[in-house]
Amino acid sequence: MLSPIAKANIIMPESIAALLKITVPCVIAILCAVIALFVLKKIFTRIKGKAKQSSGLKFTYAKVIEGVVKFVILFCTVIVILQFCGINVTSVVTGLGIAGAVIGLALQDLLKDVIMGAYIISDNFFAIGDGVVFDGEEGIITEFSPKTTKIEMLKDGRTITVCNREIQKITKLSNELIIDVPMPYNIDYKDAYGALLAIADDIKNCDIISDCKLLGTQAFNSSSIAYRLSVICECRQRENATRLTNIAIQDGLKKAGIAIPFNQLDVHIDQIGGKTARYL
C-alpha cells in the first residue's frame, strides 16, 4: 500500500501535465496573436502613410480594414483558447446568437451607427481630410470609425464626435470658396471688371490659394452690384483664405479708386399744400 507521500508524487505530475496541456497551447495562441497584431500594425502604418498622401478616402478604407482585421484576429484567438480549455465552441456561438438578438434590441442606436458607417464607406460620402458642415459650422474630418466620426471645427479648433446615424446633419464642402464683391452703381462695368481681374491675379499669388476666377455679375442689390469671385483652396484653409481674399479686395479697390458701397437710404422732400412731406 502506497504512503500519502507516494500518492502525492503520482498525483502531482498528472495534474501538472494536465495543466501544461491546456496552458502551453493557450500561451502559444496568445503569442501568435500578439505577433500578428504587431506585424499588422507595422504593415498598416506604412499603408496609411502612403494612403494619406494620395487620398483621404484610401486612408479611411485602410483604417476601417485595419480595425476589421484586428477584430478577426482577436475573435479567432478567443475561439482557439476556448477549444483548448475544453469548452464547446459550437454551443457558445449558438448561445451568443440568441443573446445577440436580445442585446440587439437594447443596442439599436449602436447598430444604426455601424450600418450608417458602412453606408458612408460604400457610397464615399466623405473621407478623412474632407471639409464638411455640421450644424451650420465648417470643419474637417479627422477620424472615422464604423461607429463615430470626429470633426475638427475650423472656427475655434475644437474637436467634436458625431454618431454616424446623424449623417443627415453633415454636408460635404467643396474646395471652392465663393466671394461676392459689392461695387457702386456709378462705376462702369468695364472698370469694375478691370479692377476685379487685377484683384483676382493678386489673390492667386497667396500661398494657400491655388486659383481665383472672376465669374461675373451676380446680383443687383439695393445699393450695389455684386460681382462673384471663385477662390480655390484646401478646406482646412477656408477661414484664412477668406481673410486674405477680403484684404486683397480692400487693397485692390483702394488702388482703383473705388469706394466700397454701403446701404443707403434716400429721403425725398416735397411741398404739398404749403407743408413739407418726407417719404422714402
Rosetta blueprint (number, residue, H / E / L):
1 M L
2 L L
3 S L
4 P H
5 I H
6 A H
7 K H
8 A H
9 N H
10 I H
11 I H
12 M H
13 P H
14 E H
15 S H
16 I H
17 A H
18 A H
19 L H
20 L H
21 K H
22 I H
23 T H
24 V H
25 P H
26 C H
27 V H
28 I H
29 A H
30 I H
31 L H
32 C H
33 A H
34 V H
35 I H
36 A H
37 L H
38 F H
39 V H
40 L H
41 K H
42 K H
43 I H
44 F H
45 T H
46 R H
47 I H
48 K H
49 G H
50 K H
51 A H
52 K H
53 Q H
54 S H
55 S L
56 G H
57 L H
58 K H
59 F H
60 T H
61 Y H
62 A H
63 K H
64 V H
65 I H
66 E H
67 G H
68 V H
69 V H
70 K H
71 F H
72 V H
73 I H
74 L H
75 F H
76 C H
77 T H
78 V H
79 I H
80 V H
81 I H
82 L H
83 Q H
84 F H
85 C L
86 G L
87 I L
88 N L
89 V H
90 T H
91 S H
92 V H
93 V H
94 T H
95 G H
96 L H
97 G H
98 I H
99 A H
100 G H
101 A H
102 V H
103 I H
104 G H
105 L H
106 A H
107 L L
108 Q H
109 D H
110 L H
111 L H
112 K H
113 D H
114 V H
115 I H
116 M H
117 G H
118 A H
119 Y H
120 I H
121 I H
122 S H
123 D L
124 N L
125 F L
126 F L
127 A L
128 I L
129 G L
130 D L
131 G E
132 V E
133 V E
134 F E
135 D L
136 G L
137 E E
138 E E
139 G E
140 I E
141 I E
142 T E
143 E E
144 F E
145 S L
146 P L
147 K L
148 T E
149 T E
150 K E
151 I E
152 E E
153 M E
154 L L
155 K L
156 D L
157 G L
158 R L
159 T E
160 I E
161 T E
162 V E
163 C E
164 N H
165 R H
166 E H
167 I H
168 Q H
169 K H
170 I E
171 T E
172 K E
173 L L
174 S L
175 N L
176 E E
177 L E
178 I E
179 I E
180 D E
181 V E
182 P E
183 M E
184 P L
185 Y L
186 N L
187 I L
188 D L
189 Y H
190 K H
191 D H
192 A H
193 Y H
194 G H
195 A H
196 L H
197 L H
198 A H
199 I H
200 A H
201 D H
202 D H
203 I H
204 K H
205 N L
206 C L
207 D L
208 I L
209 I E
210 S E
211 D E
212 C E
213 K E
214 L E
215 L E
216 G E
217 T E
218 Q E
219 A E
220 F E
221 N L
222 S L
223 S L
224 S L
225 I E
226 A E
227 Y E
228 R E
229 L E
230 S E
231 V E
232 I E
233 C E
234 E L
235 C H
236 R H
237 Q H
238 R H
239 E H
240 N H
241 A H
242 T H
243 R H
244 L H
245 T H
246 N H
247 I H
248 A H
249 I H
250 Q H
251 D H
252 G H
253 L H
254 K H
255 K H
256 A L
257 G L
258 I L
259 A L
260 I L
261 P L
262 F L
263 N L
264 Q L
265 L L
266 D L
267 V L
268 H E
269 I E
270 D E
271 Q E
272 I E
273 G L
274 G L
275 K E
276 T E
277 A E
278 R E
279 Y E
280 L L
